[in-house]
Amino acid sequence: MDFIQLAVVIILVTLIVKPLGTYMYYIFSDQPNRTDRLFGRVEQMIFRLTGVKQQVAMSWKQYTISLLVTNALFVMISFVILRIQHLLPFNPSDVDSMESSLSFNTVISFMTNTNLQHYSGETGVSYFSQMAVITMMMFTSAATGIVVAIAFIRGLTSKGKALGNFFSDFVKAHTRLLIPLAFVIMLVLVGLKVPQTLGGTIQATTLEGEQQQMAIGPVASLVSIKHLGTNGGGFFGVNSSHPFENPSPLTNVLEILSMWCIPASLTYTFGKFAGKRKQGWIIFSAMLILFIGFLTLTYTAEMRGNPALSSLGVDTSQGSMEGKETRFGIAQSALFTAVTTAATTGTVNNMHDTLTPLGGMAAMFQMMLNSVFGGDGVGLVNMLMYAILAVFLCGLMVGRTPEFLGRKIEAKEMKLIAIAITVHPLIILVPTAIAVLTEAGVGAISNGGYHGLSQILYEFTSSAANNGSGFEGLSDNTSFWNITTGIVMLLGRYVSMVALLAVAGSMVQKQRLPETIGTLRTDNRLFVTILIGVVIIIGALTFLPVLALGPIAEHVTLFK
């Protein structure tokens, strides 16, 4: 039965890929199409009000600067709102202003699409902040990732000197994609008993006769975009483990599909832009094979159970149910864990700190690779980066100048890709080492030994991959953790974006070369194998030593 549940969800997302990928192609292809009739007038109004000339094409530098300045403005406005939220309306619970280092961490977290929450959702922010900061940034950060992917795709498939217009792409990502889909999913969630209200807390009487205050609010609207935008920040502290955010197995599947659909479908959008739909399916296949491998590891590890619980007399015949909701069980918990870390969403329906060592390692390793579907836009860009690297390595082995989609890959592109690949492990491993060596870092862990290292490693891995989930045994709401993870989130988001947009800017100016008998084909099963091999080898060479010190050592000790 478990395998049927898992297979059905995987089949459903595969069926979504073509129609949604085609729709996104029409949104961003800059060719007249039917979506213009529905959304054109609204967009023209927005462009007139903002003074944006959406037809002006931008170089990669102009595109990048526009992106960074727009994101910076959102960060500044949101920081002020969090600092004065106690003075603003829609605050029935009288939530106080947010402390400065926590405000810094929060605005960076949500603007970078990480949604790492060092505060408790229902008590840390007012309704106004939930809507004007948290929900707003869930839309804008997701749109930022999507338009970067579109600009990168144009760089690989178009000819000229421009990557499109950032502001036009940014507006379309909202008006034609994120807002309509989020609205529909919100209505479905409301119909499935997820709250959506501006009322204050409700009072309930417990079985013991005591009175309990229960937080509610505009939950459904946040839950819809937190998954569609691969954001992950919860309205409640326990995220999608809370029955108000995720009340049933049906909502659980809906949330899984929501966070998976855009990253998966962008592969087909890439194929449409390239004029080779098979090329898009090849990228999707590589991602899916990697995902199924990690899902299998997570599921089998959790079904095996935990000897530490068995030694206490706990029945583990149903697997390791510690930290999991009985309404979901092992299968839906493992699937949710695999998808949220593959798509770097960060939402959780079980507590990752209670996963078995190998289950936790699978979640971490997907974030370390950061290309197994990945977040909205950035996952595709990262996998295409690995595809270019794979072609380059194959070219070196046969002594031929490597080409990808008919464009030569030269030293400039490889230097930029090397920066993007190197920065990711650097901002995970160096802060982890610093935290292990300082009292401020070690003092936050709740477990000694191997699992304590895993708690620290997971926090920085999640921050660098812009995921946002955590091993919540870590006491992370301190100045040390707020500032260090904030810096890691910034570097993890924008260094690779700038480097890969520069790659796109270089590739778009190159002349397309005709395919010859010596050209390495990138649209067949052989290339899927090569691509998966490159991703795994780079990831293993980089992260296997630290994983051996944490979850692997913990597993060996636990099951010896």
C-alpha positions in Angstrom: 0.0 0.0 0.0 2.8 2.4 0.8 4.4 1.9 -2.6 1.1 2.6 -4.3 0.8 5.9 -2.4 4.3 6.9 -3.4 3.9 5.8 -7.0 0.6 7.7 -7.5 2.1 11.0 -6.3 5.2 10.5 -8.6 2.9 9.7 -11.6 0.7 12.8 -10.8 3.6 15.2 -10.8 4.9 13.6 -14.1 1.5 14.2 -15.7 1.6 17.9 -14.6 5.0 18.5 -16.2 3.9 18.9 -19.8 0.8 21.2 -19.4 2.3 23.4 -16.8 5.7 23.5 -18.5 4.0 24.5 -21.8 2.0 27.2 -20.0 5.2 28.7 -18.5 6.8 28.7 -21.9 3.9 30.8 -23.3 4.1 33.2 -20.4 7.8 33.9 -20.9 8.3 33.3 -24.6 7.5 37.0 -25.4 5.3 35.9 -28.3 1.7 36.9 -28.5 -0.5 34.2 -27.0 -3.9 33.7 -25.3 -2.6 34.6 -21.9 -2.2 38.2 -23.1 -6.0 38.5 -23.3 -6.4 37.5 -19.7 -3.6 39.4 -18.0 -2.4 42.0 -20.5 -4.5 44.9 -19.3 -3.5 44.4 -15.7 0.2 44.2 -16.6 0.0 47.3 -18.7 -1.5 49.2 -15.8 1.3 48.0 -13.5 3.9 49.1 -16.1 2.3 52.5 -16.5 2.2 53.1 -12.8 5.8 52.0 -12.3 7.2 53.6 -15.4 8.7 50.3 -16.6 9.3 49.8 -20.3 8.8 46.1 -20.5 9.9 45.8 -24.1 13.5 47.1 -23.4 15.8 44.1 -23.5 18.5 43.9 -20.9 22.1 42.6 -20.9 23.0 40.2 -18.2 24.5 43.0 -16.1 21.4 45.1 -16.3 19.2 42.1 -15.6 21.3 41.2 -12.5 21.4 44.8 -11.1 17.6 45.1 -11.6 17.1 41.9 -9.7 19.4 42.8 -6.8 18.1 46.3 -6.4 14.4 45.1 -6.4 15.2 42.5 -3.8 17.1 45.0 -1.6 14.1 47.4 -1.6 11.8 44.6 -0.4 14.3 43.7 2.3 14.5 47.2 3.7 10.8 47.8 3.7 10.1 44.4 5.4 12.8 45.0 8.1 11.0 48.2 9.1 7.6 46.6 9.2 8.9 43.8 11.5 10.5 46.3 13.8 7.3 48.4 14.2 4.7 45.6 13.8 3.3 46.4 17.3 2.2 49.8 16.0 0.6 48.5 12.9 -3.0 47.2 12.4 -4.3 43.6 12.2 -2.6 42.6 15.4 -5.4 41.1 17.6 -2.9 39.1 19.7 -0.8 42.2 20.5 2.4 40.7 19.1 5.4 42.9 20.0 8.1 44.2 17.6 10.7 41.7 16.5 14.2 41.9 17.9 16.8 43.4 15.5 19.0 40.3 14.8 15.9 38.2 14.4 14.4 40.8 12.0 17.6 40.7 10.0 17.5 36.9 9.8 13.8 36.8 9.0 13.8 39.3 6.1 17.0 37.7 4.6 15.4 34.3 5.0 12.2 35.1 3.2 13.8 37.3 0.5 16.2 34.5 -0.4 13.4 31.9 -0.6 14.8 30.1 2.4 12.1 30.8 5.0 14.3 29.6 7.9 12.2 30.5 10.9 14.0 31.3 14.2 10.7 32.5 15.5 7.4 30.7 16.1 5.0 31.5 13.4 1.8 32.1 15.4 3.4 34.2 18.1 6.4 35.9 16.4 4.6 38.0 13.8 1.3 39.9 13.6 -1.4 39.2 10.9 -0.2 42.3 9.1 3.4 41.1 9.1 2.3 37.6 8.0 0.6 39.2 4.9 2.7 42.3 4.1 6.1 40.7 4.8 6.0 36.9 5.0 3.4 36.2 2.3 4.5 39.0 0.1 8.1 37.8 0.1 6.9 34.3 -0.6 5.6 35.6 -3.9 8.5 37.9 -4.8 11.3 35.4 -3.9 9.7 32.7 -5.9 9.2 35.0 -8.8 12.9 36.0 -8.6 14.0 32.4 -8.8 11.7 31.7 -11.8 12.9 34.7 -13.8 16.5 33.8 -13.2 15.8 30.3 -14.7 14.0 31.9 -17.7 16.9 34.3 -18.3 19.4 31.5 -18.1 17.3 29.4 -20.5 17.3 32.3 -22.9 21.0 32.6 -22.6 21.5 29.0 -23.7 18.8 28.9 -26.4 18.6 32.4 -27.9 20.9 34.5 -30.0 21.8 38.2 -29.3 23.1 40.2 -26.4 20.1 40.4 -24.1 18.4 38.0 -21.7 15.0 39.7 -21.7 13.5 42.3 -19.4 13.7 41.6 -15.7 10.7 43.7 -14.7 8.5 42.3 -17.4 9.4 38.7 -16.4 9.0 39.6 -12.7 5.5 41.0 -13.2 4.4 38.1 -15.4 5.6 35.5 -12.9 3.2 37.1 -10.4 0.2 37.9 -12.6 0.1 34.9 -14.9 1.6 32.1 -12.7 2.0 32.5 -8.9 -1.1 34.6 -8.0 -3.7 32.6 -10.1 -2.3 29.2 -9.0 -2.0 30.3 -5.3 -5.6 31.6 -5.3 -7.0 28.4 -6.7 -5.0 26.2 -4.2 -6.0 28.5 -1.4 -9.7 28.0 -2.2 -9.2 24.2 -2.3 -7.4 24.3 1.1 -10.2 26.3 2.6 -12.7 23.7 1.3 -10.5 21.1 3.0 -10.8 22.8 6.4 -7.7 25.0 6.5 -8.5 28.3 8.3 -8.6 31.7 6.5 -9.7 34.5 8.8 -8.5 37.8 10.3 -10.2 36.9 13.6 -8.2 36.6 16.9 -7.4 33.4 18.8 -10.3 31.0 19.6 -10.9 29.5 23.0 -11.3 25.8 23.4 -12.1 23.6 26.4 -9.7 20.6 26.8 -10.8 17.1 28.0 -9.6 18.1 31.5 -11.9 21.1 31.5 -9.1 23.7 31.1 -9.4 26.7 28.8 -6.9 26.9 25.9 -6.3 29.7 23.4 -5.8 28.4 19.9 -4.1 30.7 17.2 -5.7 30.9 13.8 -5.5 33.6 11.0 -5.0 33.9 7.3 -3.5 30.4 7.1 -4.7 29.0 3.8 -3.4 31.9 1.7 0.1 31.5 3.2 0.1 27.7 2.9 -0.8 27.8 -0.8 2.1 30.1 -1.8 4.6 28.6 0.7 4.4 25.4 -1.3 3.9 26.8 -4.8 6.8 29.1 -4.3 9.0 26.4 -2.7 9.2 28.8 0.4 8.4 26.6 3.3 7.8 29.1 6.2 4.9 28.0 8.3 2.0 30.0 9.8 2.5 27.9 12.9 5.7 26.9 14.6 5.4 23.2 13.8 4.7 24.0 10.1 2.7 21.5 8.1 2.7 19.1 11.1 -0.1 21.4 12.5 -3.6 20.2 11.7 -4.7 23.7 10.8 -2.0 23.8 8.0 -2.3 20.2 6.9 -5.4 18.5 8.3 -5.6 15.3 6.3 -3.7 13.0 3.9 -5.5 14.7 1.0 -4.1 18.1 1.9 -0.7 16.4 2.4 -0.7 15.2 -1.2 -1.9 18.5 -2.5 0.9 20.3 -0.7 3.5 17.8 -2.0 2.3 18.4 -5.6 2.2 22.2 -5.1 5.8 22.4 -4.0 7.0 20.0 -6.7 5.0 21.1 -9.8 6.9 24.3 -10.8 10.5 23.0 -10.4 9.6 19.8 -12.2 7.7 21.6 -15.0 10.4 24.1 -15.7 12.4 21.2 -17.3 9.8 21.0 -20.0 9.8 24.8 -20.4 13.5 24.5 -21.0 12.9 21.9 -23.7 10.4 24.1 -25.4 12.8 27.0 -25.5 15.5 24.8 -26.8 13.2 23.5 -29.6 13.9 20.0 -28.3 11.3 18.8 -25.9 13.3 15.6 -25.4 16.1 17.7 -24.0 13.8 18.8 -21.2 12.7 15.3 -20.5 16.4 14.2 -20.1 16.9 16.8 -17.4 13.7 15.8 -15.7 14.7 12.1 -15.9 18.1 12.8 -14.2 16.4 14.7 -11.4 13.7 12.0 -11.0 16.1 9.1 -10.8 18.2 10.9 -8.2 15.0 11.8 -6.3 13.7 8.2 -6.3 17.1 7.0 -4.9 16.9 9.4 -2.0 13.2 8.7 -1.4 14.0 5.0 -1.2 16.8 5.6 1.3 14.5 7.8 3.5 11.6 5.3 3.4 13.7 2.2 4.1 15.6 3.9 6.9 12.4 5.1 8.6 10.7 1.7 8.2 13.6 -0.1 9.7 12.9 1.7 13.0 15.2 3.0 15.7 16.9 0.6 18.1 17.1 3.3 20.7 13.3 3.3 20.9 13.1 -0.5 20.8 15.4 -0.7 23.8 12.9 1.4 25.7 10.1 -1.0 25.0 8.4 1.2 22.3 6.6 -0.8 19.5 8.5 0.0 16.3 6.7 -2.5 14.1 5.3 0.4 12.1 8.7 2.0 11.7 10.2 4.9 13.4 7.1 7.0 14.2 8.9 9.4 16.6 8.2 12.9 15.5 5.7 11.9 12.8 1.9 12.4 12.6 -0.1 9.2 12.7 -2.5 10.6 10.1 0.4 10.5 7.5 2.4 7.4 8.6 5.9 6.5 7.3 5.1 6.7 3.6 3.6 10.2 3.4 6.1 11.4 6.0 9.1 10.1 4.0 7.7 11.4 0.7 7.1 14.8 2.2 10.6 14.9 3.6 12.2 13.8 0.3 10.2 16.3 -1.7 10.7 19.3 0.6 14.5 18.8 0.7 14.7 17.9 -3.1 12.7 21.0 -4.0 14.4 23.0 -1.3 11.1 24.1 0.1 11.7 23.6 3.8 8.1 22.9 4.8 7.8 19.9 7.1 5.1 17.5 8.1 7.3 15.7 10.6 10.2 16.8 12.8 13.5 16.1 10.9 15.5 16.1 14.1 13.8 12.8 14.9 14.6 11.1 11.6 16.9 8.1 11.7 20.5 8.9 10.9 20.2 7.8 7.3 16.9 9.4 6.8 18.3 12.7 8.0 21.4 12.2 5.8 19.2 11.7 2.7 17.5 15.0 3.5 20.8 16.8 4.0 22.5 15.3 0.9 19.7 16.5 -1.4 20.2 20.0 -0.1 23.9 19.7 -0.5 23.4 18.7 -4.2 20.8 21.5 -4.5 19.8 20.3 -8.0 17.4 17.4 -7.4 14.5 19.5 -8.8 15.6 22.3 -6.4 13.6 25.5 -5.6 11.5 27.4 -8.2 14.0 28.2 -11.0 17.3 27.7 -9.2 17.1 23.9 -9.2 16.8 23.9 -13.0 19.7 26.4 -13.3 21.9 24.3 -11.0 21.2 21.1 -13.0 21.9 22.9 -16.3 25.1 24.0 -14.7 26.0 20.4 -14.0 25.0 19.5 -17.5 27.5 22.1 -18.9 30.1 20.7 -16.6 29.4 17.2 -17.7 29.8 18.2 -21.4 33.0 20.0 -20.5 34.5 16.9 -18.8 33.5 14.7 -21.7 35.1 17.1 -24.1 38.3 17.0 -22.2 38.4 13.2 -22.3 38.1 13.0 -26.1 40.2 16.1 -26.8 37.3 18.1 -28.4 36.0 21.6 -27.7 32.9 20.9 -25.7 29.5 22.2 -26.9 26.1 22.5 -25.2 23.1 23.2 -27.4 25.4 24.2 -30.2 27.4 26.7 -28.2 31.1 26.3 -27.4 31.9 26.1 -23.7 35.1 27.9 -23.0 37.3 29.0 -20.1 35.2 32.0 -19.1 32.0 29.9 -18.6 33.9 27.2 -16.7 35.5 29.8 -14.3 32.1 31.1 -13.4 30.6 27.7 -13.0 33.6 26.8 -10.8 32.7 29.8 -8.6 29.1 28.6 -8.3 30.0 25.0 -7.5 32.8 26.0 -5.0 30.8 28.6 -3.0 28.1 26.2 -2.0 30.2 23.8 0.1 32.4 26.6 1.3 29.5 28.4 3.0 28.3 25.2 4.6 31.5 23.7 5.8 33.3 26.8 7.0 30.5 28.1 9.2 29.9 24.6 10.5 33.6 24.4 11.6 33.3 27.8 13.3 30.1 26.8 15.1 31.7 23.6 16.4 34.7 25.6 17.7 32.7 28.3 19.5 30.6 28.2 22.7 27.8 30.2 20.9 27.6 27.4 18.3 28.0 24.3 20.5 25.9 25.7 23.3 22.8 25.6 21.0 22.8 21.9 20.3 20.5 19.5 22.3 22.5 16.3 21.6 26.1 15.6 22.1 28.3 13.5 19.8 27.5 12.7 16.2 23.9 14.0 16.2 25.0 17.3 17.7 27.3 17.8 14.7 24.4 16.8 12.4 22.2 19.5 14.0 24.8 22.2 13.2 25.6 20.8 9.7 21.9 20.6 8.8 21.3 24.2 9.8 24.0 25.6 7.6 23.2 23.2 4.8 19.5 24.3 4.9 20.6 28.0 4.9 23.0 27.6 2.0 20.5 25.7 -0.1 17.8 28.2 0.7 15.7 25.4 2.1 14.7 26.6 5.6 13.9 23.3 7.4 16.0 22.4 10.5 16.9 19.9 13.1 14.7 21.7 15.6 16.6 20.5 18.6 19.0 23.4 17.8 18.4 26.5 19.9 18.9 28.9 17.0 17.3 32.1 18.0 20.5 33.9 19.2 22.5 36.7 17.7 25.2 34.2 16.6 22.8 31.9 14.7 20.7 34.8 13.3 23.7 36.6 11.9 25.7 33.6 10.6 22.8 31.9 8.9 21.6 35.3 7.5 25.0 35.7 5.8 25.0 32.2 4.6 21.5 32.6 3.1 22.6 35.8 1.3 25.7 34.1 -0.2 23.9 30.9 -1.1 21.2 32.8 -3.0 23.0 35.6 -4.8 26.6 34.5 -5.6 25.4 31.6 -7.7 22.7 33.7 -9.3 25.1 36.4 -10.4 27.7 33.9 -11.6 25.2 31.8 -13.7 23.5 34.9 -15.1 27.0 35.9 -16.3 27.3 32.5 -17.9 24.0 33.1 -19.7 25.2 36.5 -20.8 28.3 34.9 -22.3 26.5 32.0 -24.0 23.8 34.1 -25.6 26.4 36.0 -27.7 27.9 32.9 -29.2 27.2 31.6 -32.7 25.3 28.4 -32.8 27.4 25.6 -34.4 26.0 22.8 -36.5 25.8 19.4 -35.0 28.4 16.9 -36.4 29.3 13.3 -35.9 31.7 14.3 -33.1 29.1 16.3 -31.1 28.2 14.8 -27.7 24.5 14.3 -27.7 22.7 15.6 -24.6 19.3 14.2 -25.3 19.8 10.5 -24.8 20.0 7.9 -22.0 23.8 8.0 -22.0 23.8 11.6 -21.1 21.3 11.0 -18.2 23.8 8.5 -16.8 26.7 10.9 -17.3 24.8 13.8 -15.7 23.8 11.8 -12.6 27.3 10.5 -12.2 28.8 14.0 -12.3 26.3 15.3 -9.7 26.9 12.4 -7.4 30.7 12.4 -7.7 31.0 16.2 -7.1 28.6 15.9 -4.1 30.4 12.9 -2.6 33.9 14.3 -3.0 32.7 17.5 -1.3 30.5 16.4 1.5 31.2 12.7 2.2 33.9 13.4 4.9 31.6 15.6 7.0 28.7 13.2 6.5 30.9 10.4 7.8 31.5 12.4 11.0 27.8 13.0 11.5 24.9 10.9 10.3 27.0 7.9 9.0 28.9 7.6 12.3 25.6 7.9 14.2 24.1 5.2 12.1 27.0 2.8 12.6 27.0 3.5 16.4 23.2 3.0 16.6 23.0 -0.2 14.6 26.3 -1.9 15.7 
